Amino acid sequence: MAGFIRIIVNGMSEEVPENATLAFLIERFNEMDPALIVEHNSRFVYPREYGARTVAENDRVEFIHPDFGG
């Protein structure tokens, strides 16, 4: 039975399944912007890595939307 871990997503503490991937988190938090930028522990992650990169307890994930405009 899989457990849960605590991570920080966009500055907020969140509980997610152990071994959750960035792809899972993108879907869970409905971050479907095609221009989305993802940082994992303050490092840029290439989209091709989203399905393989997993998070661990106390990791930080930031979803950045560069196409905000006015």
All heavy atoms as TSV, in Angstrom:
chain	resi	resn	atom	element	x	y	z
A	1	MET	N	N	0.842	-1.177	0.000
A	1	MET	CA	C	0.000	0.000	0.000
A	1	MET	C	C	0.893	1.248	0.000
A	1	MET	O	O	1.789	1.374	0.832
A	1	MET	CB	C	-0.894	-0.021	1.222
A	1	MET	CG	C	-1.848	1.126	1.291
A	1	MET	SD	S	-3.120	0.746	2.502
A	1	MET	CE	C	-3.022	2.168	3.504
A	2	ALA	N	N	0.653	2.121	-0.942
A	2	ALA	CA	C	1.458	3.332	-1.073
A	2	ALA	C	C	1.065	4.344	0.002
A	2	ALA	O	O	-0.100	4.458	0.374
A	2	ALA	CB	C	1.275	3.936	-2.450
A	3	GLY	N	N	2.058	5.079	0.449
A	3	GLY	CA	C	1.808	6.111	1.432
A	3	GLY	C	C	1.762	7.482	0.786
A	3	GLY	O	O	1.729	7.605	-0.444
A	4	PHE	N	N	1.757	8.477	1.621
A	4	PHE	CA	C	1.712	9.851	1.146
A	4	PHE	C	C	2.889	10.617	1.725
A	4	PHE	O	O	3.419	10.272	2.771
A	4	PHE	CB	C	0.394	10.517	1.547
A	4	PHE	CG	C	-0.781	9.955	0.809
A	4	PHE	CD1	C	-1.453	8.845	1.286
A	4	PHE	CD2	C	-1.193	10.528	-0.379
A	4	PHE	CE1	C	-2.531	8.311	0.599
A	4	PHE	CE2	C	-2.267	10.003	-1.080
A	4	PHE	CZ	C	-2.936	8.894	-0.585
A	5	ILE	N	N	3.284	11.666	1.024
A	5	ILE	CA	C	4.359	12.544	1.465
A	5	ILE	C	C	3.875	13.983	1.387
A	5	ILE	O	O	2.882	14.282	0.721
A	5	ILE	CB	C	5.632	12.366	0.603
A	5	ILE	CG1	C	5.335	12.660	-0.875
A	5	ILE	CG2	C	6.220	10.973	0.787
A	5	ILE	CD1	C	6.565	12.703	-1.767
A	6	ARG	N	N	4.582	14.875	2.064
A	6	ARG	CA	C	4.293	16.307	2.011
A	6	ARG	C	C	5.341	16.982	1.138
A	6	ARG	O	O	6.540	16.769	1.315
A	6	ARG	CB	C	4.349	16.925	3.400
A	6	ARG	CG	C	3.127	16.639	4.195
A	6	ARG	CD	C	2.285	17.901	4.279
A	6	ARG	NE	N	0.991	17.569	4.830
A	6	ARG	CZ	C	-0.139	18.042	4.340
A	6	ARG	NH1	N	-0.133	18.869	3.324
A	6	ARG	NH2	N	-1.280	17.723	4.870
A	7	ILE	N	N	4.859	17.781	0.185
A	7	ILE	CA	C	5.734	18.592	-0.653
A	7	ILE	C	C	5.178	20.014	-0.678
A	7	ILE	O	O	4.059	20.255	-0.222
A	7	ILE	CB	C	5.863	18.031	-2.090
A	7	ILE	CG1	C	4.518	18.065	-2.825
A	7	ILE	CG2	C	6.439	16.616	-2.074
A	7	ILE	CD1	C	4.611	17.745	-4.305
A	8	ILE	N	N	5.939	20.925	-1.232
A	8	ILE	CA	C	5.493	22.305	-1.391
A	8	ILE	C	C	5.231	22.534	-2.879
A	8	ILE	O	O	6.124	22.331	-3.713
A	8	ILE	CB	C	6.554	23.310	-0.891
A	8	ILE	CG1	C	6.946	23.023	0.553
A	8	ILE	CG2	C	6.071	24.748	-1.074
A	8	ILE	CD1	C	5.830	23.144	1.550
A	9	VAL	N	N	4.014	22.929	-3.209
A	9	VAL	CA	C	3.635	23.222	-4.594
A	9	VAL	C	C	3.206	24.683	-4.654
A	9	VAL	O	O	2.238	25.077	-3.994
A	9	VAL	CB	C	2.491	22.306	-5.083
A	9	VAL	CG1	C	2.095	22.658	-6.508
A	9	VAL	CG2	C	2.891	20.833	-4.979
A	10	ASN	N	N	3.938	25.469	-5.427
A	10	ASN	CA	C	3.660	26.901	-5.548
A	10	ASN	C	C	3.504	27.565	-4.176
A	10	ASN	O	O	2.600	28.359	-3.963
A	10	ASN	CB	C	2.428	27.149	-6.417
A	10	ASN	CG	C	2.669	26.815	-7.869
A	10	ASN	OD1	O	3.800	26.655	-8.300
A	10	ASN	ND2	N	1.608	26.680	-8.631
A	11	GLY	N	N	4.384	27.180	-3.247
A	11	GLY	CA	C	4.402	27.797	-1.936
A	11	GLY	C	C	3.419	27.224	-0.932
A	11	GLY	O	O	3.394	27.668	0.217
A	12	MET	N	N	2.624	26.239	-1.318
A	12	MET	CA	C	1.615	25.656	-0.432
A	12	MET	C	C	1.969	24.210	-0.109
A	12	MET	O	O	2.353	23.452	-1.001
A	12	MET	CB	C	0.234	25.701	-1.093
A	12	MET	CG	C	-0.225	27.077	-1.513
A	12	MET	SD	S	-0.577	28.160	-0.136
A	12	MET	CE	C	-1.983	27.371	0.549
A	13	SER	N	N	1.800	23.827	1.137
A	13	SER	CA	C	2.046	22.450	1.545
A	13	SER	C	C	0.934	21.556	0.989
A	13	SER	O	O	-0.253	21.865	1.124
A	13	SER	CB	C	2.070	22.363	3.078
A	13	SER	OG	O	2.286	21.029	3.486
A	14	GLU	N	N	1.335	20.474	0.344
A	14	GLU	CA	C	0.375	19.544	-0.270
A	14	GLU	C	C	0.762	18.116	0.083
A	14	GLU	O	O	1.945	17.796	0.191
A	14	GLU	CB	C	0.377	19.685	-1.800
A	14	GLU	CG	C	-0.013	21.045	-2.315
A	14	GLU	CD	C	-1.501	21.335	-2.238
A	14	GLU	OE1	O	-2.284	20.404	-1.956
A	14	GLU	OE2	O	-1.873	22.498	-2.448
A	15	GLU	N	N	-0.236	17.264	0.225
A	15	GLU	CA	C	-0.011	15.840	0.437
A	15	GLU	C	C	-0.228	15.123	-0.887
A	15	GLU	O	O	-1.275	15.278	-1.509
A	15	GLU	CB	C	-0.977	15.308	1.499
A	15	GLU	CG	C	-0.696	13.894	1.907
A	15	GLU	CD	C	-1.594	13.433	3.028
A	15	GLU	OE1	O	-2.779	13.171	2.761
A	15	GLU	OE2	O	-1.102	13.338	4.162
A	16	VAL	N	N	0.769	14.358	-1.309
A	16	VAL	CA	C	0.696	13.636	-2.587
A	16	VAL	C	C	1.171	12.200	-2.376
A	16	VAL	O	O	1.867	11.903	-1.404
A	16	VAL	CB	C	1.554	14.324	-3.681
A	16	VAL	CG1	C	1.083	15.757	-3.925
A	16	VAL	CG2	C	3.031	14.295	-3.332
A	17	PRO	N	N	0.806	11.295	-3.291
A	17	PRO	CA	C	1.268	9.910	-3.158
A	17	PRO	C	C	2.792	9.812	-3.264
A	17	PRO	O	O	3.429	10.580	-3.978
A	17	PRO	CB	C	0.616	9.188	-4.340
A	17	PRO	CG	C	-0.493	10.062	-4.785
A	17	PRO	CD	C	-0.087	11.469	-4.440
A	18	GLU	N	N	3.374	8.860	-2.527
A	18	GLU	CA	C	4.797	8.574	-2.674
A	18	GLU	C	C	5.093	8.263	-4.129
A	18	GLU	O	O	4.259	7.687	-4.830
A	18	GLU	CB	C	5.197	7.366	-1.828
A	18	GLU	CG	C	5.182	7.618	-0.357
A	18	GLU	CD	C	5.531	6.370	0.432
A	18	GLU	OE1	O	5.233	5.244	-0.016
A	18	GLU	OE2	O	6.099	6.532	1.522
A	19	ASN	N	N	6.246	8.628	-4.589
A	19	ASN	CA	C	6.697	8.380	-5.959
A	19	ASN	C	C	5.845	9.073	-7.020
A	19	ASN	O	O	5.847	8.658	-8.180
A	19	ASN	CB	C	6.787	6.877	-6.249
A	19	ASN	CG	C	7.763	6.195	-5.332
A	19	ASN	OD1	O	8.844	6.718	-5.091
A	19	ASN	ND2	N	7.389	5.063	-4.795
A	20	ALA	N	N	5.134	10.134	-6.659
A	20	ALA	CA	C	4.371	10.899	-7.642
A	20	ALA	C	C	5.341	11.541	-8.630
A	20	ALA	O	O	6.395	12.046	-8.247
A	20	ALA	CB	C	3.533	11.969	-6.964
A	21	THR	N	N	4.984	11.515	-9.895
A	21	THR	CA	C	5.806	12.154	-10.917
A	21	THR	C	C	5.341	13.584	-11.141
A	21	THR	O	O	4.226	13.960	-10.762
A	21	THR	CB	C	5.731	11.399	-12.256
A	21	THR	OG1	O	4.380	11.487	-12.745
A	21	THR	CG2	C	6.171	9.952	-12.120
A	22	LEU	N	N	6.172	14.357	-11.808
A	22	LEU	CA	C	5.762	15.710	-12.163
A	22	LEU	C	C	4.569	15.676	-13.108
A	22	LEU	O	O	3.672	16.513	-13.003
A	22	LEU	CB	C	6.929	16.471	-12.777
A	22	LEU	CG	C	8.081	16.777	-11.823
A	22	LEU	CD1	C	9.201	17.479	-12.563
A	22	LEU	CD2	C	7.629	17.573	-10.617
A	23	ALA	N	N	4.516	14.696	-14.004
A	23	ALA	CA	C	3.366	14.566	-14.908
A	23	ALA	C	C	2.078	14.365	-14.106
A	23	ALA	O	O	1.042	14.962	-14.417
A	23	ALA	CB	C	3.581	13.410	-15.881
A	24	PHE	N	N	2.138	13.538	-13.072
A	24	PHE	CA	C	0.976	13.322	-12.201
A	24	PHE	C	C	0.561	14.629	-11.537
A	24	PHE	O	O	-0.619	14.965	-11.478
A	24	PHE	CB	C	1.310	12.257	-11.142
A	24	PHE	CG	C	0.265	12.131	-10.072
A	24	PHE	CD1	C	-0.843	11.326	-10.269
A	24	PHE	CD2	C	0.388	12.828	-8.871
A	24	PHE	CE1	C	-1.818	11.216	-9.283
A	24	PHE	CE2	C	-0.576	12.733	-7.887
A	24	PHE	CZ	C	-1.687	11.917	-8.091
A	25	LEU	N	N	1.535	15.379	-11.027
A	25	LEU	CA	C	1.218	16.639	-10.347
A	25	LEU	C	C	0.631	17.665	-11.303
A	25	LEU	O	O	-0.292	18.399	-10.942
A	25	LEU	CB	C	2.468	17.197	-9.676
A	25	LEU	CG	C	3.064	16.339	-8.557
A	25	LEU	CD1	C	4.353	16.954	-8.054
A	25	LEU	CD2	C	2.077	16.137	-7.434
A	26	ILE	N	N	1.146	17.725	-12.523
A	26	ILE	CA	C	0.613	18.659	-13.521
A	26	ILE	C	C	-0.859	18.360	-13.756
A	26	ILE	O	O	-1.691	19.273	-13.789
A	26	ILE	CB	C	1.429	18.577	-14.823
A	26	ILE	CG1	C	2.808	19.185	-14.603
A	26	ILE	CG2	C	0.694	19.262	-15.974
A	26	ILE	CD1	C	3.810	18.888	-15.701
A	27	GLU	N	N	-1.190	17.092	-13.878
A	27	GLU	CA	C	-2.594	16.709	-14.088
A	27	GLU	C	C	-3.427	16.972	-12.834
A	27	GLU	O	O	-4.520	17.523	-12.909
A	27	GLU	CB	C	-2.679	15.241	-14.484
A	27	GLU	CG	C	-4.082	14.821	-14.846
A	27	GLU	CD	C	-4.140	13.414	-15.386
A	27	GLU	OE1	O	-3.191	12.982	-16.071
A	27	GLU	OE2	O	-5.152	12.744	-15.117
A	28	ARG	N	N	-2.915	16.574	-11.682
A	28	ARG	CA	C	-3.660	16.730	-10.420
A	28	ARG	C	C	-4.003	18.185	-10.139
A	28	ARG	O	O	-5.096	18.498	-9.660
A	28	ARG	CB	C	-2.857	16.161	-9.263
A	28	ARG	CG	C	-3.550	16.374	-7.931
A	28	ARG	CD	C	-2.843	15.711	-6.821
A	28	ARG	NE	N	-3.505	16.013	-5.565
A	28	ARG	CZ	C	-3.107	15.557	-4.411
A	28	ARG	NH1	N	-2.080	14.756	-4.338
A	28	ARG	NH2	N	-3.734	15.881	-3.307
A	29	PHE	N	N	-3.072	19.093	-10.428
A	29	PHE	CA	C	-3.299	20.506	-10.152
A	29	PHE	C	C	-3.808	21.267	-11.375
A	29	PHE	O	O	-3.834	22.488	-11.377
A	29	PHE	CB	C	-2.028	21.135	-9.571
A	29	PHE	CG	C	-1.692	20.592	-8.207
A	29	PHE	CD1	C	-0.690	19.654	-8.052
A	29	PHE	CD2	C	-2.412	20.982	-7.095
A	29	PHE	CE1	C	-0.388	19.129	-6.806
A	29	PHE	CE2	C	-2.123	20.467	-5.836
A	29	PHE	CZ	C	-1.111	19.530	-5.691
A	30	ASN	N	N	-4.200	20.514	-12.400
A	30	ASN	CA	C	-4.813	21.079	-13.609
A	30	ASN	C	C	-3.954	22.180	-14.233
A	30	ASN	O	O	-4.450	23.242	-14.607
A	30	ASN	CB	C	-6.224	21.591	-13.303
A	30	ASN	CG	C	-7.052	21.725	-14.547
A	30	ASN	OD1	O	-6.837	21.020	-15.527
A	30	ASN	ND2	N	-8.014	22.634	-14.522
A	31	GLU	N	N	-2.679	21.906	-14.357
A	31	GLU	CA	C	-1.711	22.848	-14.937
A	31	GLU	C	C	-1.480	22.474	-16.401
A	31	GLU	O	O	-0.425	21.975	-16.763
A	31	GLU	CB	C	-0.399	22.811	-14.150
A	31	GLU	CG	C	-0.525	23.228	-12.717
A	31	GLU	CD	C	-0.725	24.725	-12.543
A	31	GLU	OE1	O	-0.543	25.486	-13.517
A	31	GLU	OE2	O	-1.078	25.130	-11.432
A	32	MET	N	N	-2.471	22.702	-17.246
A	32	MET	CA	C	-2.428	22.213	-18.614
A	32	MET	C	C	-1.984	23.262	-19.636
A	32	MET	O	O	-2.109	23.065	-20.827
A	32	MET	CB	C	-3.795	21.645	-19.000
A	32	MET	CG	C	-4.287	20.575	-18.017
A	32	MET	SD	S	-3.060	19.345	-17.574
A	32	MET	CE	C	-3.429	18.113	-18.770
A	33	ASP	N	N	-1.436	24.364	-19.190
A	33	ASP	CA	C	-0.950	25.414	-20.086
A	33	ASP	C	C	0.203	24.855	-20.929
A	33	ASP	O	O	1.191	24.364	-20.393
A	33	ASP	CB	C	-0.460	26.585	-19.231
A	33	ASP	CG	C	0.027	27.775	-20.031
A	33	ASP	OD1	O	0.236	27.645	-21.257
A	33	ASP	OD2	O	0.199	28.846	-19.422
A	34	PRO	N	N	0.109	24.919	-22.273
A	34	PRO	CA	C	1.185	24.384	-23.111
A	34	PRO	C	C	2.522	25.109	-22.928
A	34	PRO	O	O	3.576	24.559	-23.233
A	34	PRO	CB	C	0.671	24.538	-24.541
A	34	PRO	CG	C	-0.540	25.376	-24.467
A	34	PRO	CD	C	-1.006	25.422	-23.051
A	35	ALA	N	N	2.496	26.328	-22.396
A	35	ALA	CA	C	3.725	27.087	-22.166
A	35	ALA	C	C	4.252	26.904	-20.740
A	35	ALA	O	O	5.199	27.579	-20.346
A	35	ALA	CB	C	3.481	28.567	-22.450
A	36	LEU	N	N	3.670	25.992	-19.992
A	36	LEU	CA	C	4.033	25.780	-18.590
A	36	LEU	C	C	5.528	25.509	-18.426
A	36	LEU	O	O	6.127	24.742	-19.183
A	36	LEU	CB	C	3.246	24.580	-18.033
A	36	LEU	CG	C	3.513	24.218	-16.574
A	36	LEU	CD1	C	2.967	25.304	-15.658
A	36	LEU	CD2	C	2.889	22.871	-16.251
A	37	ILE	N	N	6.105	26.147	-17.416
A	37	ILE	CA	C	7.486	25.888	-17.003
A	37	ILE	C	C	7.410	25.245	-15.626
A	37	ILE	O	O	6.654	25.698	-14.764
A	37	ILE	CB	C	8.302	27.190	-16.934
A	37	ILE	CG1	C	8.456	27.780	-18.334
A	37	ILE	CG2	C	9.664	26.949	-16.283
A	37	ILE	CD1	C	9.061	29.169	-18.354
A	38	VAL	N	N	8.187	24.186	-15.423
A	38	VAL	CA	C	8.194	23.488	-14.139
A	38	VAL	C	C	9.587	23.555	-13.528
A	38	VAL	O	O	10.575	23.284	-14.206
A	38	VAL	CB	C	7.755	22.015	-14.306
A	38	VAL	CG1	C	7.809	21.282	-12.966
A	38	VAL	CG2	C	6.357	21.925	-14.909
A	39	GLU	N	N	9.634	23.935	-12.258
A	39	GLU	CA	C	10.865	23.889	-11.481
A	39	GLU	C	C	10.687	22.860	-10.376
A	39	GLU	O	O	9.641	22.815	-9.719
A	39	GLU	CB	C	11.175	25.242	-10.839
A	39	GLU	CG	C	11.683	26.263	-11.788
A	39	GLU	CD	C	12.113	27.537	-11.085
A	39	GLU	OE1	O	11.963	27.640	-9.842
A	39	GLU	OE2	O	12.600	28.445	-11.764
A	40	HIS	N	N	11.697	22.033	-10.196
A	40	HIS	CA	C	11.715	21.030	-9.119
A	40	HIS	C	C	12.931	21.325	-8.266
A	40	HIS	O	O	14.059	21.248	-8.768
A	40	HIS	CB	C	11.767	19.626	-9.728
A	40	HIS	CG	C	11.782	18.529	-8.737
A	40	HIS	ND1	N	12.439	17.355	-8.971
A	40	HIS	CD2	C	11.224	18.400	-7.504
A	40	HIS	CE1	C	12.288	16.549	-7.936
A	40	HIS	NE2	N	11.558	17.172	-7.032
A	41	ASN	N	N	12.697	21.707	-7.027
A	41	ASN	CA	C	13.782	22.109	-6.120
A	41	ASN	C	C	14.667	23.185	-6.751
A	41	ASN	O	O	15.890	23.090	-6.770
A	41	ASN	CB	C	14.597	20.892	-5.675
A	41	ASN	CG	C	13.766	19.950	-4.837
A	41	ASN	OD1	O	12.897	20.384	-4.090
A	41	ASN	ND2	N	14.024	18.667	-4.964
A	42	SER	N	N	13.997	24.194	-7.316
A	42	SER	CA	C	14.626	25.381	-7.905
A	42	SER	C	C	15.408	25.108	-9.183
A	42	SER	O	O	16.211	25.930	-9.607
A	42	SER	CB	C	15.545	26.080	-6.890
A	42	SER	OG	O	14.798	26.476	-5.771
A	43	ARG	N	N	15.182	23.961	-9.813
A	43	ARG	CA	C	15.851	23.650	-11.087
A	43	ARG	C	C	14.821	23.425	-12.178
A	43	ARG	O	O	13.835	22.709	-11.977
A	43	ARG	CB	C	16.719	22.404	-10.950
A	43	ARG	CG	C	17.895	22.635	-10.055
A	43	ARG	CD	C	18.756	21.425	-9.981
A	43	ARG	NE	N	19.921	21.750	-9.170
A	43	ARG	CZ	C	21.116	21.293	-9.400
A	43	ARG	NH1	N	21.337	20.473	-10.392
A	43	ARG	NH2	N	22.109	21.634	-8.621
A	44	PHE	N	N	15.088	24.004	-13.339
A	44	PHE	CA	C	14.225	23.825	-14.507
A	44	PHE	C	C	14.172	22.354	-14.895
A	44	PHE	O	O	15.183	21.656	-14.852
A	44	PHE	CB	C	14.786	24.649	-15.675
A	44	PHE	CG	C	14.076	24.423	-16.974
A	44	PHE	CD1	C	12.895	25.075	-17.244
A	44	PHE	CD2	C	14.593	23.540	-17.913
A	44	PHE	CE1	C	12.234	24.868	-18.447
A	44	PHE	CE2	C	13.941	23.331	-19.112
A	44	PHE	CZ	C	12.755	23.996	-19.377
A	45	VAL	N	N	12.969	21.887	-15.261
A	45	VAL	CA	C	12.796	20.500	-15.714
A	45	VAL	C	C	12.266	20.532	-17.144
A	45	VAL	O	O	11.274	21.211	-17.430
A	45	VAL	CB	C	11.818	19.726	-14.812
A	45	VAL	CG1	C	11.656	18.300	-15.302
A	45	VAL	CG2	C	12.277	19.755	-13.362
A	46	TYR	N	N	12.924	19.806	-18.039
A	46	TYR	CA	C	12.454	19.708	-19.415
A	46	TYR	C	C	11.173	18.879	-19.474
A	46	TYR	O	O	11.045	17.883	-18.744
A	46	TYR	CB	C	13.517	19.051	-20.305
A	46	TYR	CG	C	14.692	19.945	-20.571
A	46	TYR	CD1	C	15.853	19.851	-19.806
A	46	TYR	CD2	C	14.639	20.910	-21.577
A	46	TYR	CE1	C	16.934	20.686	-20.039
A	46	TYR	CE2	C	15.716	21.745	-21.814
A	46	TYR	CZ	C	16.852	21.638	-21.049
A	46	TYR	OH	O	17.912	22.471	-21.280
A	47	PRO	N	N	10.224	19.271	-20.324
A	47	PRO	CA	C	8.960	18.531	-20.426
A	47	PRO	C	C	9.146	17.033	-20.663
A	47	PRO	O	O	8.368	16.232	-20.147
A	47	PRO	CB	C	8.243	19.201	-21.603
A	47	PRO	CG	C	8.758	20.609	-21.574
A	47	PRO	CD	C	10.208	20.478	-21.166
A	48	ARG	N	N	10.169	16.644	-21.389
A	48	ARG	CA	C	10.380	15.214	-21.655
A	48	ARG	C	C	10.685	14.426	-20.378
A	48	ARG	O	O	10.614	13.205	-20.367
A	48	ARG	CB	C	11.492	15.023	-22.685
A	48	ARG	CG	C	12.862	15.452	-22.195
A	48	ARG	CD	C	13.952	15.243	-23.236
A	48	ARG	NE	N	15.221	15.760	-22.789
A	48	ARG	CZ	C	15.734	16.919	-23.145
A	48	ARG	NH1	N	15.093	17.696	-24.005
A	48	ARG	NH2	N	16.898	17.315	-22.668
A	49	GLU	N	N	11.032	15.124	-19.288
A	49	GLU	CA	C	11.364	14.481	-18.025
A	49	GLU	C	C	10.180	14.387	-17.056
A	49	GLU	O	O	10.294	13.748	-16.007
A	49	GLU	CB	C	12.497	15.237	-17.336
A	49	GLU	CG	C	13.786	15.268	-18.125
A	49	GLU	CD	C	14.842	16.147	-17.479
A	49	GLU	OE1	O	14.741	16.444	-16.263
A	49	GLU	OE2	O	15.766	16.554	-18.190
A	50	TYR	N	N	9.056	15.009	-17.367
A	50	TYR	CA	C	7.929	15.073	-16.437
A	50	TYR	C	C	7.438	13.691	-16.000
A	50	TYR	O	O	7.074	13.496	-14.852
A	50	TYR	CB	C	6.746	15.828	-17.031
A	50	TYR	CG	C	6.972	17.311	-17.274
A	50	TYR	CD1	C	6.057	18.022	-18.032
A	50	TYR	CD2	C	8.065	17.996	-16.777
A	50	TYR	CE1	C	6.219	19.375	-18.272
A	50	TYR	CE2	C	8.250	19.351	-17.028
A	50	TYR	CZ	C	7.313	20.031	-17.773
A	50	TYR	OH	O	7.479	21.371	-18.018
A	51	GLY	N	N	7.409	12.741	-16.911
A	51	GLY	CA	C	6.897	11.411	-16.594
A	51	GLY	C	C	7.841	10.562	-15.776
A	51	GLY	O	O	7.420	9.599	-15.130
A	52	ALA	N	N	9.122	10.892	-15.777
A	52	ALA	CA	C	10.121	10.089	-15.073
A	52	ALA	C	C	10.577	10.731	-13.761
A	52	ALA	O	O	11.073	10.042	-12.881
A	52	ALA	CB	C	11.331	9.855	-15.970
A	53	ARG	N	N	10.423	12.029	-13.625
A	53	ARG	CA	C	10.924	12.734	-12.434
A	53	ARG	C	C	9.926	12.588	-11.291
A	53	ARG	O	O	8.784	13.016	-11.387
A	53	ARG	CB	C	11.130	14.207	-12.770
A	53	ARG	CG	C	11.615	15.082	-11.646
A	53	ARG	CD	C	13.112	14.951	-11.378
A	53	ARG	NE	N	13.922	15.347	-12.499
A	53	ARG	CZ	C	14.508	16.531	-12.615
A	53	ARG	NH1	N	14.366	17.451	-11.687
A	53	ARG	NH2	N	15.250	16.781	-13.666
A	54	THR	N	N	10.360	11.986	-10.194
A	54	THR	CA	C	9.495	11.809	-9.028
A	54	THR	C	C	9.880	12.796	-7.938
A	54	THR	O	O	10.996	13.318	-7.902
A	54	THR	CB	C	9.582	10.374	-8.467
A	54	THR	OG1	O	10.937	10.094	-8.118
A	54	THR	CG2	C	9.089	9.356	-9.484
A	55	VAL	N	N	8.925	13.036	-7.045
A	55	VAL	CA	C	9.162	13.941	-5.934
A	55	VAL	C	C	9.341	13.143	-4.646
A	55	VAL	O	O	8.887	12.005	-4.544
A	55	VAL	CB	C	8.011	14.964	-5.774
A	55	VAL	CG1	C	7.971	15.901	-6.964
A	55	VAL	CG2	C	6.673	14.288	-5.575
A	56	ALA	N	N	10.009	13.759	-3.686
A	56	ALA	CA	C	10.256	13.152	-2.381
A	56	ALA	C	C	9.790	14.117	-1.295
A	56	ALA	O	O	9.526	15.297	-1.556
A	56	ALA	CB	C	11.744	12.853	-2.221
A	57	GLU	N	N	9.710	13.609	-0.090
A	57	GLU	CA	C	9.293	14.408	1.064
A	57	GLU	C	C	10.037	15.742	1.088
A	57	GLU	O	O	11.262	15.790	0.905
A	57	GLU	CB	C	9.590	13.624	2.345
A	57	GLU	CG	C	9.084	14.277	3.606
A	57	GLU	CD	C	7.593	14.086	3.842
A	57	GLU	OE1	O	7.026	13.069	3.382
A	57	GLU	OE2	O	7.000	14.952	4.503
A	58	ASN	N	N	9.269	16.827	1.290
A	58	ASN	CA	C	9.783	18.203	1.418
A	58	ASN	C	C	10.323	18.807	0.130
A	58	ASN	O	O	10.905	19.892	0.169
A	58	ASN	CB	C	10.841	18.293	2.524
A	58	ASN	CG	C	10.266	17.958	3.875
A	58	ASN	OD1	O	9.166	18.382	4.209
A	58	ASN	ND2	N	10.985	17.167	4.647
A	59	ASP	N	N	10.147	18.144	-1.011
A	59	ASP	CA	C	10.544	18.757	-2.282
A	59	ASP	C	C	9.676	19.978	-2.548
A	59	ASP	O	O	8.570	20.118	-2.019
A	59	ASP	CB	C	10.379	17.766	-3.443
A	59	ASP	CG	C	11.559	16.825	-3.591
A	59	ASP	OD1	O	12.489	16.875	-2.764
A	59	ASP	OD2	O	11.532	16.029	-4.544
A	60	ARG	N	N	10.200	20.851	-3.405
A	60	ARG	CA	C	9.477	22.054	-3.822
A	60	ARG	C	C	9.239	21.986	-5.329
A	60	ARG	O	O	10.179	21.752	-6.087
A	60	ARG	CB	C	10.275	23.306	-3.484
A	60	ARG	CG	C	10.540	23.467	-1.995
A	60	ARG	CD	C	11.287	24.746	-1.694
A	60	ARG	NE	N	10.428	25.911	-1.796
A	60	ARG	CZ	C	9.623	26.335	-0.816
A	60	ARG	NH1	N	9.578	25.699	0.319
A	60	ARG	NH2	N	8.883	27.404	-0.979
A	61	VAL	N	N	8.003	22.223	-5.729
A	61	VAL	CA	C	7.633	22.244	-7.141
A	61	VAL	C	C	6.960	23.577	-7.424
A	61	VAL	O	O	6.080	24.015	-6.675
A	61	VAL	CB	C	6.675	21.080	-7.492
A	61	VAL	CG1	C	6.211	21.170	-8.939
A	61	VAL	CG2	C	7.344	19.735	-7.221
A	62	GLU	N	N	7.396	24.229	-8.488
A	62	GLU	CA	C	6.788	25.485	-8.915
A	62	GLU	C	C	6.273	25.323	-10.336
A	62	GLU	O	O	6.999	24.836	-11.212
A	62	GLU	CB	C	7.807	26.627	-8.876
A	62	GLU	CG	C	8.306	26.978	-7.502
A	62	GLU	CD	C	7.270	27.657	-6.626
A	62	GLU	OE1	O	6.376	28.348	-7.167
A	62	GLU	OE2	O	7.346	27.481	-5.397
A	63	PHE	N	N	5.026	25.718	-10.543
A	63	PHE	CA	C	4.435	25.764	-11.878
A	63	PHE	C	C	4.403	27.234	-12.295
A	63	PHE	O	O	3.796	28.067	-11.618
A	63	PHE	CB	C	3.019	25.191	-11.873
A	63	PHE	CG	C	2.960	23.736	-11.491
A	63	PHE	CD1	C	2.164	23.315	-10.444
A	63	PHE	CD2	C	3.699	22.792	-12.175
A	63	PHE	CE1	C	2.088	21.976	-10.103
A	63	PHE	CE2	C	3.639	21.452	-11.838
A	63	PHE	CZ	C	2.828	21.042	-10.793
A	64	ILE	N	N	5.074	27.549	-13.372
A	64	ILE	CA	C	5.221	28.934	-13.821
A	64	ILE	C	C	4.537	29.090	-15.170
A	64	ILE	O	O	4.758	28.307	-16.087
A	64	ILE	CB	C	6.717	29.302	-13.931
A	64	ILE	CG1	C	7.381	29.088	-12.556
A	64	ILE	CG2	C	6.903	30.728	-14.426
A	64	ILE	CD1	C	8.888	29.033	-12.609
A	65	HIS	N	N	3.707	30.139	-15.266
A	65	HIS	CA	C	2.989	30.439	-16.502
A	65	HIS	C	C	3.576	31.704	-17.116
A	65	HIS	O	O	3.246	32.816	-16.702
A	65	HIS	CB	C	1.495	30.634	-16.204
A	65	HIS	CG	C	0.861	29.408	-15.633
A	65	HIS	ND1	N	0.333	28.425	-16.412
A	65	HIS	CD2	C	0.719	28.991	-14.357
A	65	HIS	CE1	C	-0.138	27.463	-15.652
A	65	HIS	NE2	N	0.091	27.789	-14.388
A	66	PRO	N	N	4.464	31.556	-18.114
A	66	PRO	CA	C	5.160	32.717	-18.661
A	66	PRO	C	C	4.314	33.577	-19.589
A	66	PRO	O	O	4.734	34.672	-19.954
A	66	PRO	CB	C	6.312	32.094	-19.427
A	66	PRO	CG	C	5.792	30.768	-19.868
A	66	PRO	CD	C	4.902	30.325	-18.726
A	67	ASP	N	N	3.122	33.127	-19.946
A	67	ASP	CA	C	2.330	33.857	-20.935
A	67	ASP	C	C	1.279	34.764	-20.324
A	67	ASP	O	O	0.311	35.120	-20.983
A	67	ASP	CB	C	1.701	32.892	-21.944
A	67	ASP	CG	C	0.860	31.817	-21.286
A	67	ASP	OD1	O	0.872	31.708	-20.049
A	67	ASP	OD2	O	0.180	31.087	-22.019
A	68	PHE	N	N	1.471	35.167	-19.058
A	68	PHE	CA	C	0.575	36.170	-18.493
A	68	PHE	C	C	0.764	37.425	-19.333
A	68	PHE	O	O	1.871	37.767	-19.708
A	68	PHE	CB	C	0.918	36.483	-17.050
A	68	PHE	CG	C	0.516	35.411	-16.067
A	68	PHE	CD1	C	0.944	35.485	-14.768
A	68	PHE	CD2	C	-0.308	34.356	-16.429
A	68	PHE	CE1	C	0.577	34.516	-13.842
A	68	PHE	CE2	C	-0.673	33.394	-15.521
A	68	PHE	CZ	C	-0.228	33.474	-14.221
A	69	GLY	N	N	-0.279	38.093	-19.636
A	69	GLY	CA	C	-0.149	39.278	-20.472
A	69	GLY	C	C	-1.136	40.345	-20.067
A	69	GLY	O	O	-1.897	40.198	-19.122
A	70	GLY	N	N	-1.113	41.394	-20.836
A	70	GLY	CA	C	-2.012	42.489	-20.503
A	70	GLY	C	C	-2.455	43.204	-21.733
A	70	GLY	O	O	-2.245	42.906	-22.833
